[in-house]
Amino acid sequence: MPLLNAQDKTPHVKEDFKIPVPLMNDLKLYAQMTDSDPDHVVVQALQYVFSKDPEFREYRKQHPTTNVGEITAKKSGAGRPKKNSDGNSNGNSIGGYESVIPN
């Protein structure tokens, strides 16, 4: 039995995302805490969310042949809670970040 695990041969792509500074700071801190690369933390976090979201799992089952390369991203800010007239959101926040998780 080899001492090292086989290299992950899953193809990877490089994407460009904007991340709020406080969230990026927490990402780096979490990566430091777990002795991991930030890329690894992001991949693991996304895999966790996708595996735990029943609505996404159902959507994925219903769209098995969707060509994701043809899907265009929504404009920045899409999916975020709307701010009310006094500039505050609807109160859905987690650790200072706005949540898009329904109540």
C-alpha positions in Angstrom: 0.0 0.0 0.0 1.5 3.4 -1.0 2.3 5.9 1.7 0.7 8.7 -0.3 -2.8 9.0 -1.7 -3.1 9.1 -5.5 -3.3 12.6 -7.0 -6.8 13.9 -7.6 -7.2 13.7 -11.4 -10.4 15.7 -11.5 -10.0 18.5 -14.1 -9.9 22.0 -12.6 -10.9 25.3 -14.0 -9.8 28.8 -12.9 -12.6 31.3 -12.4 -12.5 34.9 -11.3 -14.8 35.8 -8.4 -15.3 38.9 -6.4 -15.4 38.2 -2.6 -16.1 40.7 0.1 -13.0 41.6 2.1 -14.3 40.3 5.4 -15.3 37.0 3.8 -11.8 36.7 2.1 -10.2 37.3 5.5 -12.2 34.6 7.1 -11.4 32.3 4.2 -7.7 32.8 4.7 -8.1 32.4 8.5 -10.0 29.2 8.0 -7.4 27.9 5.6 -4.7 28.7 8.1 -6.7 27.0 10.9 -7.1 23.8 8.8 -3.6 23.9 7.3 -5.1 24.0 3.9 -5.0 26.1 0.7 -7.8 28.6 0.3 -8.7 26.8 -2.9 -9.3 23.6 -1.0 -11.5 25.4 1.6 -13.6 26.9 -1.2 -14.0 23.5 -3.0 -14.9 21.7 0.2 -17.4 24.4 1.2 -19.1 24.3 -2.2 -19.3 20.5 -2.1 -20.8 20.7 1.3 -23.4 23.3 0.3 -24.4 21.4 -2.9 -24.7 18.1 -1.1 -26.9 19.5 1.7 -29.2 21.7 -0.4 -32.2 19.5 -1.2 -33.6 22.0 -3.7 -30.3 22.0 -5.6 -30.1 18.2 -5.6 -33.6 18.0 -7.1 -32.8 20.7 -9.6 -29.6 18.9 -10.6 -31.6 15.7 -11.1 -34.1 17.5 -13.3 -31.4 19.1 -15.4 -28.8 16.3 -16.0 -28.0 17.3 -19.6 -27.8 21.1 -19.1 -24.7 22.5 -20.7 -23.4 24.7 -17.9 -21.0 26.4 -20.2 -24.0 28.1 -21.8 -25.3 29.4 -18.5 -24.5 33.1 -18.0 -23.9 34.4 -14.5 -26.3 36.8 -13.0 -25.2 40.4 -12.4 -23.2 41.0 -9.2 -25.6 41.2 -6.3 -28.2 38.9 -7.7 -29.7 36.7 -5.0 -28.8 39.0 -2.2 -31.5 40.2 0.1 -32.9 43.6 -0.8 -32.2 46.5 1.5 -35.2 48.4 2.8 -35.6 52.2 2.9 -33.4 52.6 5.9 -30.5 50.8 4.2 -30.8 47.6 6.3 -31.4 44.2 5.0 -34.2 41.8 6.1 -32.1 40.7 9.0 -30.8 37.4 7.5 -27.2 37.5 8.4 -24.6 34.9 9.4 -21.5 36.1 11.0 -21.9 39.5 9.5 -22.6 38.2 6.0 -25.9 38.5 4.3 -27.6 35.1 4.0 -29.5 33.9 1.0 -30.9 31.0 3.1 -34.7 31.3 3.4 -36.1 31.6 6.9 
